[in-house]
Amino acid sequence: MSGMPRGGIPGEGDRQAEGLRVAAAPANRPAARAALAAARTPADLFPADDAAAVRLHRRLARLLHPDSVPEPERAGAEAEFARLETLWRRRTATTLTTRHRTYTLGPVVASGDLAVLRAASYDHDGTRHRALLKIPRAVTDNDLMEREARALNRLARRGAARHRVYAPRLRESFRHRDPDSSVERRVNCLARMEGWYSLAEVRVAHPDGLDPRDAAWMWRRLLVALGWAHRTGLVHGAVLPDHVLIHPERHGLVLVDWCYSTALGDRVPALVERHRDSYPPEVTGRHPATEATDIHLASRTLAALMGERTPPPMRAFLRGCTLPAEARRPHDAWRLLAELDELLDRLYGPRTFRPFTMPAAAPRP
């Protein structure tokens, strides 16, 4: 079912119901306070008809304004008035409605090559939940958004449960028709993530190269994520700095933007043009992609992250992962992880936890 903006012209029966509702609007402050206290969502307080909702908001604002109460009651009145205004802002914000939820759209929080990510929120069981809506810029990329939804569903169904933290959680995927242009876009709703940075941001924050000991835990987790995806028959197809997120304090990693994913042995459907030089020959040459495709991309990403600080033995290791011939590269990410661990043991000894932080005002790429 298409996601549609809430609103529109109500039918005659709706008009009559709205008339009754407005007629029963609170007539005094106690009634207004009771109506506000009983409301969990904007729909619990304001009618669907926009004109009626404006009239009711004005009435409630007059009745609940803090200036209308004695000084000893002022603090409580200010809190109630603030709650009224919060519900009103949510009522008047742009919304998208699907079969399952009504999303209130917030600001753009990120802008990628294919889509923008907008903050959103919705009510469920009386609780307000936060989410991200991934909206493609062009309708010609709807197929890539659908591809991402299929990949995330496949990972959730077929992938080992203990590794699901390595990919975003898909809440739902739906079609939304713009009421002004009638253009229909595929929108993916993802769980909101806080405190994460892309490897592109990490690289900008460390222009002289990241300490290989810090890059090591990111590399290890990325290989776990890739091995997990490959076991489900998927190639990510775009393991680029913008698509690898890390959580500094938790040493967590999530591989995002599965729009370019494909089944093992199929071609990668599209590439990020500004990163063309990072892709292996099988992608640019429109040949089948394999596990070695992701390993090549991941290795290029980590090599760029460390830069000149990469030790010679690690450089040799990376060269073996980025050979031009797909058949000569490693194909098993988890086996490669074991080999990487052996290399790290030789270079740095037994693994120890290294705290990692990002600058408070980390520059954006």
Steps between C-alpha positions, in 0.01 A plus 500: 500500500635842411604735777280806471512837676231538762229752426268561208135605483272305735171359384162628614481247783845607614391865492204423727723308742749785506221746569392299802858476619560874477169566672622285790834683523610588854318807632721572801847441635422181701342340192797605284747355753305174509494473120873566481580250774301228321676554165790270413526601136394806298208300358369449855462875541458665160243414231613387155343803329773765482272803550332339800839407643621862473189625682543245777868580541423871537234426762730270698786749478282773650372276778839351589728801460722540810414871526143406594590331830629628835875510555511187725347294214720649229761222478241225451311712248817560299566125482143434381520777242831361371341157460208653310741672261699179451185312403402785268839503325468127445144549367610763246824333394527317169392140538512180299240236570540130420295194589696469823600847617470876461844659488566859598791624291790683658811659348743346253776332704714366217523523123642214298564429135153357437279621781450731794445378854235687694435473870149377571287388790183299549271382779465135597320368808495847651876551459678734260767322295779652291598379155676596178323523166726436202348681202653477151561823313400350165222255423744321271669374817186339642634162389815551707292585807298183444826310466612630839172397663529148358861472618423614854204263521717216372771572757242509778340171390802296395797650679619378838311697766816585696631700204187705421654803672726537196217631278227761552157386615230547237170601660305505173528589134217681323407710200418868545330710235579872514162680500635795302697323226335153516852356492517170688810409700604189690580596860687281750442554871807414706559490873666819627867470596672741738869561556626343176760636258581395146855400412498804271457715812768303683739560213431874498557512877837324455649659187847356570363147511338291771717298737493143358423367847176701497426404141548134599176466697305676225654268241428190706134592551460588134623154401253343742219704343604400148533132588152512651352658186684261268360200690152619405599521131535879485774730377476851647651654188600839646727456804608864488596743779154663508330163539694369799391647835684455827404575859820621671417419861340161436742399224190420296468485122204507263512455123236727346358588158410161356355661186792369294480143630455199276492123516832319480585453134284789376620841390508800733205713377667841529811665632575824683665699225723711724651177634543334160875455551438296816302227323654175378497418127204265522273789605615759249509232231143384580608149589357280779577604858620259767616510860837620367328814371406612851839399638671717237281801584542453875877476464517819293291675764726392788816577305380856440404534866851419623686670218874533547480351848435153359787264598675321209371151599147638503553662161598163358190345657281768340662452159398136506141607566491749214654305213341584163405138430186414699590129516835573667351702786374352830136393490433397861479807725503296820806302395665830405414628849700213653796590279469865598501402868825309448652806335384729781645262760837513326493878474351601834480194725185383684192714437407759761212746506601842370254782581412696189334840490403750233556875543201674657456705184618243247519662154265365236641365173 
